[in-house]
Amino acid sequence: MGITLAGVFIHLKLHPPWESLYYFWASPLSVFSLIVIPVLYSRPATSAWGFMLNAVTVLIGTTGMSYYSLLYFERPFTLYRIITESTLPAIFILWARLPVAYFILVKMQPRRVPLRQRGCVE
């Protein structure tokens, strides 16, 4: 949730939705990730939906940031400029949400008892 909250503040600072309709999709998507996905993770029955929506928002965010970075990136392409002036570090931070989401998904799933161990054991 902390990664998502940081993403909301970064979006509001870099791409204020009140300046352009082009920026409008990023901030509401971050707020959606901040409000809806943790609620889905709160119950084992909906944790898989939370993981899937998290993965979808990561893919949409990656696509949007890559497009934005390529649209406004100036030549020459050097490793230093790619790291400091592109959205590549933000994409890595966004992708850090997936292992955390998978860990939550695994921990929220109920443990199933094999059929052989049900009932009384002699």
KOLZA-169378 format. One record per residue: x, y, z of N, C-alpha, C, O, CB in turn. Coordinates in steps of 0.001 Angstrom, whole numbers, m for minus. Atoms other than C-alpha are relative to their C-alpha. Glycine has a CB too. Example, Ala and Ser with C-alpha at 12.3 -4.5 7.8 and 13.67 -1.06 7.14 Angstrom:
n_u / n_v / n_w / ca_u / ca_v / ca_w / c_u / c_v / c_w / o_u / o_v / o_w / cb_u / cb_v / cb_w
890 / m1190 / 0 / 12300 / m4500 / 7800 / 900 / 1200 / 0 / 1936 / 1181 / 665 / m992 / 27 / 1246
m820 / m1190 / m60 / 13670 / m1060 / 7140 / m770 / 1090 / 730 / m261 / 2198 / 899 / 414 / 462 / m1415
END
This chain:
n_u / n_v / n_w / ca_u / ca_v / ca_w / c_u / c_v / c_w / o_u / o_v / o_w / cb_u / cb_v / cb_w
819 / m1176 / 0 / 0 / 0 / 0 / 875 / 1256 / 0 / 485 / 2290 / m543 / m938 / m11 / 1199
m917 / m1131 / m13 / 2945 / 2293 / 610 / 536 / 324 / m1382 / 686 / 1493 / m1738 / 1144 / m274 / 934
m481 / m214 / 1369 / 4251 / 1793 / m2920 / m1084 / 698 / m815 / m790 / 1603 / m1595 / 403 / m1349 / m666
1100 / m594 / 752 / 831 / 2672 / m4311 / m250 / 1437 / 433 / m513 / 2296 / m409 / m1269 / m825 / 174
190 / m1369 / m483 / 469 / 5753 / m2097 / 1088 / 928 / m540 / 811 / 2067 / m916 / m5 / 29 / 1536
m1085 / m788 / 592 / 3869 / 6979 / m3265 / m263 / 245 / m1483 / 23 / 1327 / m1996 / 1354 / m713 / 190
335 / m169 / 1415 / 2729 / 6394 / m6848 / m1078 / 1047 / m227 / m1020 / 1794 / m1204 / m449 / m1314 / m583
1043 / m1028 / 125 / m383 / 8532 / m6301 / 613 / 1385 / 127 / 306 / 2271 / m671 / m1100 / m197 / 1070
m614 / m1314 / m177 / 1708 / 11430 / m5007 / 925 / 360 / m1153 / 977 / 1519 / m1566 / 769 / 44 / 1305
m871 / m263 / 1150 / 4233 / 11077 / m7832 / m834 / 391 / m1217 / m479 / 1325 / m1937 / 870 / m1239 / m321
855 / m339 / 1134 / 1427 / 11093 / m10421 / m593 / 1395 / 139 / m639 / 2154 / m829 / m1115 / m1023 / m143
593 / m1323 / m188 / m208 / 14144 / m8901 / 1024 / 1114 / m175 / 684 / 2215 / m609 / m634 / 98 / 1375
m1041 / m1015 / 161 / 3116 / 15982 / m8897 / 453 / 124 / m1458 / 549 / 1229 / m1993 / 1197 / m332 / 890
m534 / m28 / 1364 / 4378 / 15006 / m12348 / m1076 / 205 / m1063 / m852 / 908 / m2048 / 740 / m1283 / m282
1061 / m32 / 1010 / 1080 / 14634 / m14224 / m1314 / 423 / 645 / m2195 / m413 / 845 / m152 / m1383 / m685
1255 / m425 / m625 / m1638 / 16757 / m12627 / m1182 / m188 / m946 / m1153 / 319 / m2067 / 93 / 1466 / 436
1124 / 277 / 915 / m4974 / 15580 / m14062 / m780 / 1243 / m381 / m1492 / 1226 / m1385 / m940 / m997 / 626
732 / m1216 / 326 / m6381 / 19116 / m14007 / 687 / 816 / m1088 / 110 / 1784 / m1584 / m171 / 845 / 1237
m702 / m726 / 1061 / m3771 / 20286 / m16537 / m340 / m502 / m1397 / m407 / 281 / m2344 / 1483 / m98 / 214
227 / 558 / 1325 / m4550 / 17926 / m19383 / m818 / m1275 / 111 / m698 / m2013 / 1088 / 1333 / m273 / m715
739 / 1256 / 27 / m6938 / 15137 / m20300 / 927 / m1190 / m246 / 591 / m2323 / 100 / m1082 / 51 / m1073
m975 / 1060 / 233 / m3881 / 13141 / m21371 / 492 / m584 / 1319 / 780 / m1778 / 1399 / 1182 / 530 / m819
m477 / 451 / m1307 / m2814 / 12934 / m17713 / m1099 / m582 / 871 / m817 / m1077 / 1962 / 651 / 1139 / 723
1113 / 347 / m870 / m6253 / 12051 / m16419 / m28 / m1475 / 394 / m500 / m1795 / 1485 / m1285 / 359 / m670
144 / 1431 / m282 / m5948 / 8253 / m16573 / 949 / m485 / 1091 / 623 / m1447 / 1786 / 235 / m799 / m1263
m1015 / 529 / m926 / m2826 / 7866 / m14379 / m395 / 163 / 1461 / m287 / m790 / 2234 / 1328 / 689 / m239
334 / m235 / m1409 / m3998 / 9419 / m11123 / m1213 / m806 / 466 / m1138 / m1409 / 1537 / m260 / 1474 / 226
1110 / 843 / m455 / m7431 / 7722 / m10939 / 351 / m1476 / 54 / m155 / m2197 / 913 / m1186 / 191 / m899
m416 / 1395 / m50 / m5811 / 4391 / m11732 / 818 / m272 / 1264 / 695 / m1341 / 1864 / 815 / m362 / m1254
m763 / 151 / m1240 / m3409 / 4918 / m8827 / m911 / 21 / 1218 / m712 / m750 / 2157 / 1048 / 1102 / 117
949 / m58 / m1117 / m6255 / 5866 / m6501 / m817 / m1288 / 48 / m1103 / m1794 / 1133 / m939 / 1236 / m131
696 / 1284 / 63 / m8145 / 2759 / m7667 / 867 / m1094 / 619 / 374 / m1918 / 1390 / m361 / m358 / m1463
m913 / 992 / m571 / m5083 / 663 / m6811 / 160 / 178 / 1499 / 384 / m794 / 2221 / 1357 / 84 / m674
m165 / m295 / m1423 / m4868 / 2348 / m3425 / m1234 / m388 / 809 / m1106 / m804 / 1961 / 300 / 1479 / 195
1232 / 232 / m757 / m8521 / 1855 / m2439 / m568 / m1395 / m227 / m886 / m2083 / 743 / m1039 / 1037 / m372
730 / 1230 / 313 / m9955 / m1207 / m4219 / 834 / m1257 / 243 / 334 / m2218 / 829 / m463 / 30 / m1442
m808 / 1218 / m75 / m7076 / m3695 / m4330 / 266 / m440 / 1440 / 174 / m1638 / 1706 / 1317 / 213 / m716
m139 / 476 / m1386 / m6345 / m3718 / m552 / m1291 / m578 / 574 / m1246 / m1506 / 1382 / 470 / 1130 / 882
1271 / 556 / m463 / m10056 / m4315 / 78 / m173 / m1419 / m531 / m670 / m2290 / 182 / m1184 / 892 / m444
109 / 1348 / 563 / m9935 / m7320 / m2258 / 950 / m978 / 689 / 646 / m2166 / 795 / 286 / 32 / m1502
m940 / 864 / m709 / m6898 / m8671 / m393 / m449 / m303 / 1429 / 146 / m1160 / 2083 / 1371 / 640 / 23
404 / 197 / m1394 / m8758 / m8508 / 2919 / m744 / m1309 / 233 / m851 / m1751 / 1377 / m865 / 1145 / 442
708 / 1278 / m143 / m10723 / m11723 / 2251 / 649 / m1050 / m889 / 1037 / m745 / m2017 / m1505 / 154 / m354
m597 / 1050 / 835 / m9352 / m15055 / 1014 / m784 / m276 / m1282 / m198 / m651 / m2297 / 113 / m1275 / 796
820 / 286 / 1182 / m12268 / m15437 / m1410 / 248 / 995 / m1130 / 38 / 658 / m2295 / m1473 / 9 / 372
m205 / m1015 / 1039 / m11378 / m12219 / m3265 / 1468 / 351 / m211 / 1774 / 1255 / m989 / m766 / 1250 / 351
m1419 / m339 / 137 / m7582 / m12221 / m2940 / 530 / m283 / m1406 / 1424 / 418 / m1878 / 820 / m775 / 1021
m436 / 271 / 1374 / m7152 / m13783 / m6387 / m410 / 1146 / m933 / 341 / 1509 / m1838 / m596 / m1338 / m503
422 / m1157 / 781 / m9171 / m10913 / m7879 / 911 / 1190 / 261 / 1237 / 1946 / m654 / m1450 / 365 / 323
m927 / m1079 / m331 / m6927 / m8484 / m6042 / 1327 / m153 / m725 / 1894 / 822 / m1219 / 235 / 48 / 1498
m1258 / 244 / 706 / m3847 / m10130 / m7531 / m140 / 297 / m1488 / 741 / 909 / m2092 / 457 / m1448 / 207
192 / m225 / 1434 / m5288 / m10045 / m11040 / m148 / 1489 / m320 / 431 / 1973 / m1292 / m1231 / m766 / m495
131 / m1438 / 239 / m6332 / m6396 / m10794 / 1321 / 720 / 227 / 1630 / 1684 / m474 / m1078 / 594 / 904
m1319 / m570 / m230 / m2914 / m5562 / m9370 / 890 / m210 / m1226 / 1583 / 711 / m1659 / 647 / m623 / 1250
m810 / 289 / 1189 / m1235 / m7263 / m12337 / m449 / 852 / m1184 / 384 / 1335 / m1951 / m86 / m1494 / m361
508 / m812 / 1107 / m3499 / m5413 / m14781 / 429 / 1454 / 165 / 836 / 2090 / m807 / m1537 / m97 / m84
m416 / m1391 / m203 / m2741 / m2032 / m13193 / 1509 / 165 / m198 / 1960 / 1212 / m663 / m400 / 475 / 1405
m1447 / m63 / 248 / 987 / m2819 / m13294 / 276 / 27 / m1504 / 1116 / 798 / m1967 / 725 / m1207 / 660
m206 / 16 / 1457 / 772 / m3635 / m17006 / m455 / 1304 / m648 / 222 / 1819 / m1538 / m751 / m1177 / m629
466 / m1273 / 556 / m1285 / m518 / m17775 / 975 / 1121 / 357 / 1291 / 1962 / m485 / m1421 / 336 / 519
m961 / m1016 / m420 / 1123 / 1631 / m15762 / 1315 / m104 / m744 / 1903 / 911 / m1117 / 250 / m105 / 1479
m1239 / 201 / 744 / 4144 / 102 / m17470 / m138 / 490 / m1436 / 757 / 1148 / m1965 / 398 / m1476 / 16
233 / m435 / 1368 / 2652 / 703 / m20895 / m76 / 1522 / m80 / 530 / 2132 / m961 / m1285 / m625 / m547
138 / m1458 / 8 / 1704 / 4287 / m20075 / 1308 / 713 / 267 / 1629 / 1694 / m404 / m1016 / 427 / 1019
m1275 / m655 / m309 / 5055 / 5169 / m18516 / 1013 / m194 / m1120 / 1791 / 713 / m1417 / 568 / m537 / 1311
m916 / 227 / 1119 / 6980 / 3582 / m21372 / m338 / 922 / m1167 / 551 / 1506 / m1786 / m52 / m1472 / m452
427 / m884 / 1086 / 4936 / 5512 / m23917 / 382 / 1440 / 309 / 911 / 2142 / m553 / m1519 / m111 / m229
m327 / m1374 / m397 / 5381 / 8769 / m21989 / 1500 / 238 / m90 / 1938 / 1284 / m569 / m498 / 289 / 1429
m1450 / m153 / 16 / 9118 / 8194 / m21637 / 539 / 58 / m1429 / 1398 / 884 / m1735 / 659 / m1147 / 762
m472 / 0 / 1389 / 9635 / 7391 / m25317 / m486 / 1228 / m758 / 175 / 1683 / m1692 / m464 / m1266 / m717
551 / m1167 / 676 / 7460 / 10319 / m26359 / 823 / 1252 / 264 / 994 / 2083 / m628 / m1430 / 226 / 435
m710 / m1220 / m380 / 9504 / 12930 / m24491 / 1498 / m187 / 191 / 2170 / 733 / 657 / m584 / 540 / 1255
m1425 / 241 / m183 / 12963 / 11355 / m24458 / 778 / 623 / m1151 / 377 / 528 / m2311 / 295 / m1512 / 101
m829 / m642 / 1018 / 15685 / 13255 / m26292 / 1274 / m794 / m217 / 1767 / m1455 / 696 / 334 / 1444 / 398
m1232 / 702 / 326 / 18707 / 11826 / m28017 / 1183 / 716 / 589 / 1061 / 1911 / 859 / 166 / m139 / m1501
m419 / 1374 / 266 / 21408 / 10565 / m27480 / m435 / m941 / 1129 / m597 / m532 / 2279 / 1523 / m65 / m185
380 / 1028 / m956 / 20414 / 7343 / m25758 / 1251 / m530 / 680 / 1975 / m1339 / 100 / m780 / m1145 / m693
m1116 / 527 / m785 / 23036 / 6719 / m23102 / m578 / m688 / 1229 / m1713 / m426 / 1628 / 1009 / 1135 / 407
465 / 728 / m1181 / 22783 / 4429 / m20104 / m320 / 965 / 1142 / m1314 / 788 / 1847 / 1057 / m1024 / 450
240 / m979 / m1062 / 23056 / 7385 / m17719 / m1321 / 743 / m208 / m2082 / 933 / 741 / 1157 / 1000 / 65
1243 / m735 / 277 / 20220 / 9280 / m19429 / m1214 / m898 / 111 / m2279 / m451 / 537 / 49 / 627 / m1387
1127 / 922 / m127 / 18022 / 6197 / m19570 / m354 / m204 / 1470 / m1531 / m268 / 1825 / 325 / m1353 / m666
253 / 209 / m1427 / 18427 / 5682 / m15823 / m520 / 1264 / 670 / m1415 / 1188 / 1512 / 1270 / m469 / 697
360 / m1222 / m722 / 18088 / 9323 / m14785 / m1170 / 773 / m603 / m1899 / 1437 / 134 / 1184 / 894 / 66
1006 / m843 / 630 / 15710 / 10875 / m17324 / m1205 / m760 / m536 / m2152 / m136 / m1017 / 622 / 762 / m1105
1145 / 753 / 495 / 13365 / 8056 / m18289 / m853 / m463 / 1187 / m551 / m176 / 2345 / 464 / m1216 / m857
867 / 542 / m1048 / 10605 / 6348 / m16372 / 391 / m1427 / 371 / m376 / m2115 / 1044 / m1458 / 38 / m449
m432 / 1366 / m304 / 12591 / 3103 / m16115 / 86 / m276 / 1507 / m371 / m1336 / 1937 / 1350 / m263 / m642
12 / 279 / m1445 / 13224 / 3440 / m12340 / m1416 / m92 / 568 / m1679 / m926 / 1435 / 774 / 1078 / 742
1384 / 63 / m470 / 9521 / 4122 / m11774 / m676 / m1296 / m434 / m1510 / m1837 / 291 / m792 / 1200 / m518
544 / 1279 / 462 / 8656 / 1054 / m13843 / 503 / m1136 / 886 / m256 / m2048 / 1215 / 385 / m258 / m1477
m521 / 1024 / m916 / 10950 / m1058 / m11653 / m703 / 55 / 1353 / m997 / m985 / 1943 / 1513 / 174 / 192
734 / m127 / m1256 / 9244 / 327 / m8553 / m1412 / m552 / m156 / m1921 / m1216 / 746 / m46 / 1471 / 459
1340 / 522 / 260 / 5866 / m481 / m10093 / 7 / m1519 / m58 / m896 / m2160 / 478 / m552 / 572 / m1303
m80 / 1456 / 94 / 6950 / m4035 / m10884 / 338 / m655 / 1333 / 160 / m1863 / 1491 / 1028 / m392 / m1031
m251 / 542 / m1341 / 8023 / m4451 / m7255 / m1302 / m349 / 703 / m1291 / m1081 / 1692 / 796 / 1001 / 844
1290 / 348 / m593 / 4320 / m4640 / m6449 / m390 / m1442 / m281 / m1125 / m2033 / 510 / m1078 / 928 / m516
430 / 1354 / 350 / 3961 / m8022 / m8171 / 486 / m1077 / 971 / m329 / m1902 / 1383 / 478 / m332 / m1377
m386 / 1027 / m984 / 6112 / m10169 / m5825 / m702 / 171 / 1343 / m1034 / m812 / 2005 / 1500 / 28 / 213
730 / m239 / m1251 / 4458 / m8517 / m2832 / m1435 / m502 / m136 / m1959 / m1137 / 779 / 15 / 1510 / 371
1371 / 451 / 232 / 1026 / m9196 / m4316 / m81 / m1528 / m52 / m1037 / m2115 / 454 / m543 / 602 / m1303
0 / 1461 / 53 / 1928 / m12820 / m5023 / 165 / m599 / 1397 / m478 / m1596 / 1725 / 1119 / m500 / m925
m187 / 484 / m1366 / 3137 / m13299 / m1441 / m1301 / 123 / 793 / m1658 / m786 / 1542 / 1131 / 781 / 700
1286 / m167 / m678 / m156 / m11894 / m130 / m1000 / m1023 / m500 / m1753 / m1586 / 295 / m544 / 1418 / m209
918 / 985 / 570 / m2098 / m14153 / m2496 / 253 / m1378 / 579 / m690 / m2074 / 955 / 133 / m40 / m1519
m331 / 1329 / m518 / m260 / m17260 / m1322 / m380 / m107 / 1474 / m917 / m1130 / 1901 / 1504 / m297 / m188
311 / 46 / m1428 / m679 / m16374 / 2356 / m1498 / 66 / 277 / m1948 / m427 / 1311 / 696 / 1135 / 713
1439 / m128 / m225 / m4391 / m15588 / 1969 / m786 / m1232 / m420 / m1925 / m1408 / 13 / m522 / 1194 / m735
718 / 1192 / 437 / m5322 / m18854 / 291 / m99 / m1000 / 1147 / 887 / m1237 / 1846 / 697 / m641 / m1220
132 / 969 / m1091 / m6734 / m21412 / 2730 / 798 / m1264 / m307 / 932 / m1677 / m1459 / m1483 / m351 / 238
m741 / 1252 / 177 / m4675 / m24523 / 3304 / m979 / m1140 / m177 / m1957 / m1260 / 562 / 939 / m273 / 1203
887 / 1133 / 270 / m6275 / m27610 / 1896 / 597 / m1261 / 605 / 1790 / m1536 / 486 / m228 / m181 / m1526
m431 / 1250 / m617 / m6105 / m30862 / 3759 / m201 / m1109 / m1022 / m1285 / m1224 / m1592 / m790 / m295 / 1328
170 / 1095 / 953 / m5449 / m33890 / 1536 / m1104 / m959 / 450 / m1378 / m1085 / 1643 / 1321 / m762 / m175
1087 / 913 / m309 / m8277 / m36442 / 1319 / 428 / m1123 / 933 / m373 / m1580 / 1749 / m554 / m580 / m1267
m466 / 1116 / m827 / m6162 / m39126 / 2979 / 104 / 382 / 1475 / 60 / m502 / 2330 / 1351 / m489 / m500
m168 / m410 / m1378 / m5756 / m37074 / 6151 / m1275 / 495 / 646 / m1246 / 902 / 1807 / 1028 / 1053 / 79
1251 / m434 / m598 / m9398 / m36164 / 6691 / m531 / m1058 / 958 / m339 / m2258 / 761 / m1034 / 308 / m1084
584 / 944 / m960 / m11172 / m37697 / 9629 / 1014 / m414 / 1045 / 2019 / 265 / 1256 / m538 / m1235 / m718
m864 / 511 / m1076 / m9559 / m39716 / 12386 / 1202 / m705 / m593 / 1103 / m1446 / m1571 / m778 / m961 / 928
m1225 / 648 / 437 / m6006 / m40817 / 11972 / 392 / m986 / 1086 / 438 / m635 / 2265 / 1146 / 1041 / m279
m345 / 1028 / m981 / m4984 / m44079 / 13638 / 1425 / 113 / 454 / 1875 / m680 / 1281 / m239 / m1370 / m564
END
